[in-house]
């Protein structure tokens, strides 16, 4: 927000809420009250503006929630990949721990980006945003897929690791199975260890 972006609102000149301020307000409402509570009107009220201002930045609620989900994926990717060791096994163990910690610390964001609560998001846009994260995970686990593993092998193993982690996270969040980090880590290690046992045809 720059100081020259001013507009009359509720009888006085005020700085115009920019895109990031709108996203921040929407995120705060969703974390506090759930994503169904996030509407253009509720975000405008949170910021102290009339709804038309927000439509200058976001088409509708789905557009707003989609962008929040995309930013959450980017946040997870940054968290997973920051200062990883070169050793493949150590890097994967750290990534698993960070994934699980992110899910616990940012539960509402995690649920939104994975479409778990029926909030209206553009799943195609979110999926495209997640592709880079898939690639990052695949690149990291490729050396662990066995001697001579290809990029495709690494991508397959990365997809399976992500599916394992998300499956356990979903079960944990919905209280079907109370997984602990140690069990999650052991399951990931078994998956990766098993990948080495598959002979090349």
Secondary structure, DSSP 8 states (H G I E B T S, - for coil): --TT-EEEETTEEEE---HHHHHHHHHHHHHHH-GGG--HHHHHHHHT--HHHHHTT-SSHHHHHHHHHHHHHHHHHHHHHTT--SSHHHHHHHHHHHHHHHHHHTHHHHHHHTT-S-----HHHHHHHHHHHHHHHHHHHGGGG-TT--HHHHHHHHHHHHHHHHHHHHHHHTTSS---HHHHHHHHHHHHHHHHHS---
